[in-house]
């Protein structure tokens, strides 16, 4: 059995002794109902650590964290106007992707090593990439394909045909609905029937929902219902917090509780990201995680059930012992809320002809500072005005995958003899090998426990430290400053919150 598939259990008591701290309670078995645990003002620092050690991810969060590389596709009227944020009053007829080929998108993403792609079904301008029943600001109002085009349909079919999962971005902000007096019109929250049938509606919904919402909240619910019932399984629903050009005093208090409830019912396997309870924004648009990125973080609940940061979204520390204490005055829960690192391959999020893709070196650095730091990379590749991913970007995606394959070729520890004792995993490679990359992972079904560790190689008659770091989580990759030659290697956990289960201890010699 390969080392990367083995789980090594380290006793919390022995780990605590190694780290010189009081032994925390052993972690509870995985429980999908324990993705958030309440905290209060009476919790001691020890209580907070104990509770953090007991937080577990849901099955959907585990599957999402295994994706590692996901793709964003910003596409819409902005592609043709040259804007990054539209205005909501665009002529839909500007949308004319004459050469649209979503199979080309899917092939390029698959060949680039991506496993899920998210389409901007609706950006802040409110233009919708499918023929919605609830707004005229859609592809159906364009002469493209004689008003019968449906980018979402093409996208979803192509992604699945090429083995990729499907994600949808639906902006909570909507400048078109603001201009039409629906968004922020002062309407009260009241029970709404979803889907709300319209004139000529031929649907016979197998189930309808009664959910509290404003006029605009109901508009969003109806669009979510369309997207989640008419285009096949959706694996990620992505909301952001940007408001476009809507005045700050006109921003709606969104009906998050109703939106989340509908998504959970219609797409139970989907994660709800960024302004959602399953995945959080890392706090920058550079694709860079913190050196120590915790998946268990303190949160507060606001605005009809919205999961929000207890600390600032860009705080340098989101989950350490000190952070748990600092957040205590406002935190409602400790929650499994892993980080997604978004960044665009170009300077802008939408296509601009005068921009060029980032270099392979830049993308590789982003990979190691996102995927290598317990996060998932979300890389935006914007289609051009023809409806294609630009040739330069497609080439760069392939080069990026090839570079990562050379950075992390075959795992030298795969199939090697291993041994484990509390707080320690040792690998015998059978002969001396050069190693300059180390990859670790915890079995996150049992939470995130490692707070610090060292990697050592047996050289010159003794164990010599070659690297040390803090957290591990679902993925931690260490780049050694130079190749180290040794036959025997070990990882020694020096600090932990509970019983540690190492799921991967990989050793690599890069070919770069």
MOJO-V923433 format. One record per backbone hydrogen bond with DSSP energy under -0.5 kcal/mol. CO is the residue of the C=O (numbers start at 1). NH is the residue of the N-H. Records with the same first field share a line. If there is no record, write none. Layout:
CO = NH ; NH
This chain:
2 = 5
3 = 6
7 = 9
8 = 502
10 = 500
11 = 15
12 = 16
13 = 17
14 = 18
15 = 19
16 = 20 ; 21
17 = 20
31 = 34
32 = 35
34 = 56
35 = 336
37 = 334
40 = 43
44 = 48
45 = 49
46 = 50
47 = 51
48 = 52
49 = 53
50 = 54
51 = 54 ; 55
52 = 55
58 = 62
59 = 63
60 = 64
61 = 65
62 = 66
64 = 67 ; 68
67 = 69
68 = 377
69 = 115 ; 116
70 = 379
71 = 118
72 = 381
73 = 75 ; 120
76 = 79
77 = 80 ; 81
78 = 82
90 = 92
91 = 94
92 = 95
94 = 96
96 = 98
97 = 100
101 = 104 ; 105
102 = 106
103 = 107
104 = 108
105 = 109
106 = 110
107 = 111
108 = 112
109 = 114
110 = 113
115 = 165
116 = 71
117 = 167
118 = 73
119 = 121 ; 169
121 = 129
122 = 171
123 = 126
124 = 175
125 = 176
127 = 123
128 = 139
129 = 151 ; 152
130 = 132
136 = 138
137 = 128
138 = 141
139 = 142
143 = 146
144 = 147 ; 149
145 = 148
150 = 154
151 = 155
152 = 156
153 = 157
154 = 158
155 = 159
156 = 160
157 = 161
158 = 162
159 = 164
160 = 163
165 = 117
166 = 235 ; 236
167 = 119
168 = 170 ; 238
169 = 121 ; 122
174 = 178
175 = 179
176 = 180
177 = 182 ; 183
178 = 181
182 = 185 ; 216
190 = 213
192 = 194 ; 211
194 = 209
195 = 197
198 = 201
209 = 194 ; 211
211 = 192
213 = 190
214 = 218
215 = 219
216 = 220
217 = 221
218 = 222
219 = 223
220 = 224
221 = 225
222 = 226
223 = 227
224 = 228
225 = 229
226 = 229 ; 230
227 = 231
235 = 271
236 = 168 ; 238
237 = 239 ; 273
238 = 170
239 = 275
243 = 246
247 = 250
248 = 251
252 = 254
254 = 256
255 = 259
256 = 260
257 = 261
258 = 262
259 = 263
260 = 264
261 = 265
262 = 266
263 = 267
267 = 270
271 = 237 ; 273
272 = 278 ; 279
273 = 239 ; 275
274 = 276
278 = 338
279 = 274
280 = 340
284 = 342
287 = 289
291 = 293
292 = 294
295 = 297 ; 337
297 = 335
298 = 310
299 = 332 ; 333
300 = 308
302 = 306
304 = 257
306 = 302
308 = 300
312 = 315
318 = 298
320 = 324
321 = 325
322 = 326
323 = 327
324 = 328
325 = 328
327 = 330 ; 331
332 = 39
333 = 299 ; 335
334 = 37
335 = 297 ; 337
338 = 280
339 = 376
340 = 282 ; 342
341 = 378
342 = 287
343 = 380
345 = 358
352 = 355
359 = 363
360 = 364
361 = 365
362 = 366
363 = 367
364 = 368
365 = 369
367 = 370 ; 371 ; 372
369 = 289
370 = 373 ; 375
371 = 374
372 = 477
374 = 339
376 = 341
377 = 70 ; 379
378 = 343 ; 380
379 = 72
380 = 345
382 = 390
383 = 351
384 = 387
386 = 99
387 = 101
388 = 384
390 = 394
391 = 395
392 = 396
393 = 397
394 = 398
395 = 399
396 = 400
397 = 401
398 = 402
399 = 403
400 = 404
401 = 405
402 = 406
403 = 407
404 = 408
406 = 409 ; 511
410 = 412
411 = 414
413 = 416
417 = 428
419 = 426
421 = 424
423 = 493
424 = 421
425 = 491
426 = 419
427 = 429 ; 489
428 = 417
433 = 486
435 = 484
436 = 480
437 = 508
438 = 478
439 = 506
440 = 476
441 = 503 ; 504
442 = 444
443 = 446
444 = 57 ; 447
447 = 449
449 = 497
450 = 472
452 = 494 ; 495
453 = 469
454 = 492
455 = 466 ; 467
456 = 490
457 = 459 ; 464
459 = 462
462 = 459
464 = 457
467 = 455
469 = 453
472 = 475
473 = 442
475 = 374
476 = 440
478 = 438 ; 480
484 = 435 ; 486
486 = 433
487 = 429
488 = 458
489 = 427
490 = 456
491 = 425 ; 493
492 = 454
495 = 451 ; 452
500 = 10 ; 502
501 = 443 ; 503
502 = 8
504 = 441
506 = 439
507 = 412 ; 413
508 = 436 ; 437 ; 510
